[in-house]
Amino acid sequence: MNLTPNGTKAPASVGLGTFAGVFTPSILTILGVIMYLRFGWVVGNVGLLGTLAIVTLSTSITFLTALSISSIATAQDVGGGGAYFMISRSLGIEAGGAVGIPLYFAQALSVALYTIGFAESFSAAFGVDEKFTALVTTILVAVLALVSARAAIRAQYFIMGAIALSLLSLFFGGSVEAAASVPSEPFEPAGFWVVFAVFFPAVTGIMAGVNMSGDLENPGKAIPKGTLAAVGVGFLIYMGLPLLLSSWATPEQLVSDPMIMEKMALWGPAILLGVWGATLSSAVGSILGAPRVLQALARDGVLPPSLSFLGAGSGPDDAPRVGTAVTLGVAVITVMLGNLNAVAPVLSMFFLTTYGVLNVTAGLERFLGNPSFRPELRIPWIWSLIGAVGCVAVMFLINALATVAALVIVALIYLWLERKELHGAWGDVRLGLWLSITRMGLLRLRQTTDAKNWRPHFLVLSGAPTKRWHLVELASAISHNRGLLTVGSVFSAENVSMERVNRLTATITEYMERQGVAGFVRVIAADTPFQGSRQLLQAYGIGVLKPNTIVIGATGKPEGVDEYASLIRLIHNARRNTLIVRYAEERGFGRRRRIDVWWAGLQGNGGLMITLAYLLRTSLPWRGATVTVKMMVASEEAAAGAEANLRDLLAGSRTGIQHEVIVGEGRGFPEVLQESSSDADIVFLGLPPPDQGFAEYYASVQRRTTGLPTTVFALAAEDVSFKEVIL
């Protein structure tokens, strides 16, 4: 079934078949000017065996790419846009656009490249103006494409006839000595890889057929058959020609005369017809393919809205006539500017980048084993990987600078499209890739937690996050780029449907994204907030990747303190750390410049609080804040020992945290705490393990710390040595 880019089915009566729609444009692009003007140079430099090796290696890379294309084409309904369509539906619209936009310009400029090449040889033969010839040829080629794709394909039959005539004339020809006298001069043969880089573009060109995907009656069958057949026929011709060239001329003659085939051929002018046919066929292939890529880009919203008119189609075959007219304009401007030598290498890199990405696409789909990817032509993923590596290697061999330029352009376009936050109406392989990576990671994380690699995974019991956003803000600042953050919200089970839960989840997620907080959202329905919190605590998480630290707001309601204390005990018994945040509404987090940690020893809460304070200080909102570990002692004698211990400990932690030892001098801890930390922006205090009397203890702590800045009460319970975390 042939689909247009917007998903509508094109009438079968207008669809092109395998031979006309894929094989013909592909083989005519493969049998190009390099075969006529540079193949003798290749044989002369590396000899017969070297040439056969170059042809085999080059064609192998193209063959692997053709297999990847065929695999993708037989696994999905291929719409218009060819390579862009395939890549965007597998790797995502950003990747498709990043390749598709440069591919369009490469094809559009190639029209001018080929017509200028035709004009050079035509002008040399007949003495007419070169630029005028190129301009007229460009317009005629575009008019041919505007009439219809079928008309352009029919024209390519005549071009194919000219190329076939030239090959037959060469086959029935003879040695150079019998036809003409070619000067023989000593020369220094070029290296194997230099020659390889010159020859490789000769075996590319399979995109010419793939880009006709929107005009094919059955792309799933036509693309594999036509593409593989073109590669095979091209390989046979390229393996046979070196036998004739090496037999009928010396290496010096082959290298010195680009038109050596004309002197070998039975009828020399047939070779000139072949050269013209090669340039014109490539120009026709480009003028057919470029507008179809442009049309698909516009319809998918990749281009700016002001250019959406480029997605228009005309006639029963949905021909991109507007896109063809625009492409003609690009080609004409390029012809008028003249020399394409500077941009030609970059254009080649865009084509090769497309081949490489297509190999990556097929390899990933096959490697991940997504159930939706069921190609009729199955190939091992390693073949596609080899094809991708081969494309990259060839790119650097041909022109390293042009390769870097092309890759930078593709990367910039990808980043631009990613910032546009485009959303396609189709799935892509990226989700499957992340699922596979996550699965492998989870299976490797089955071992016991390693203290050296500990990081906070927060579950923030926030209720409605907008009402307790400070909990999310604090957890995000501590865990940013280091751990996971989940916001858990509990809503009354009465009259709460699954649809409403999903809407609430989406709303909270969107709000977090607008606030720049990366994390997950978990919404559940329960009879009471405490019951829902217990459910989240007991059920949320997978494997060892579950919250290790629970963040809750402090409660000041006497009537709920018993149930609150019960929740704290449940969290502690589940071996999860607890952070109780009492937020100072008037001050908030202050200037985010001073963090006080009250110390009662390294074991238990001390190590956890230092770790969290250090992580908080390294976050962007708190960057540059001063962290001070404070300790109260009863006497000056005790102060000396405590001072030495804290100094050595913090020096070994390499955190830059300061310390302060305070002598009580008869004052109680609450009084010292109030005096010393009243100007802090946030205060960390430890809590003892919650026993049956914890409710009363908690209530008394809240009373004694009233008036402090925002305070975090920490209770370590995880089976981790925080001493190893900070030292």
Secondary structure, DSSP 8 states (H G I E B T S, - for coil): --B-TTS-B--GGG-B-HIIIIIHHHHHHHS-HHHHHTHHHHHHHHHHHHHHHHHHHHHHHHHHHHHHHHHHHTTS---TTTHHHHHHHHH-HHHHHHHHHHHHHHHHHHHHHHHHHHHHHHHHHH---HHHHHHHHHHHHHHHHHH-HHHHHHHHHHHHHHHHHHHHHHHT---HHHH------------HHHHHHHHGGGG--THHHHTTGGGBS-HHHHHHHHHHHHHHHHHHHHHHHHHHHHHHS-HHHHHH-TTHHHHHSSSTHHHHHHHHHHHHHHHHHHHHHHHHHHHHHHHTT-S-GGGGGGG--BTTTTB-HHHHHHHHHHHHHHHHH---TTTHHHHHHHHHHHHHHHHHHHHHHHHHT-TT---SS---HHHHHHHHHHHHHHHHHH-HHHHHHHHHHHHHHHHHHHHHT---SS--HHHHHHHHHHHHHHHHTTS---GGG----EEEE-SSTTTSHHHHHHHHHHHTTTS-EEEEEEEESTT--HHHHHHHHHHHHHHHHHTT---EEEEEEESSHHHHHHHHHHH--BTTBS-SEEEEE----GGGHHHHHHHHHHHHHTT-EEEEEE--TTTTTTTS-EEEEE-S-STTHHHHHHHHHHHHHTSTTTTT-EEEEEEEESSHHHHHHHHHHHHHHHHHHTS--EEEEEE-TT--HHHHHHHHHTT-SEEEEE-----TTHHHHHHHHHHHTTT-SSEEEEE--SS--HHHHH-
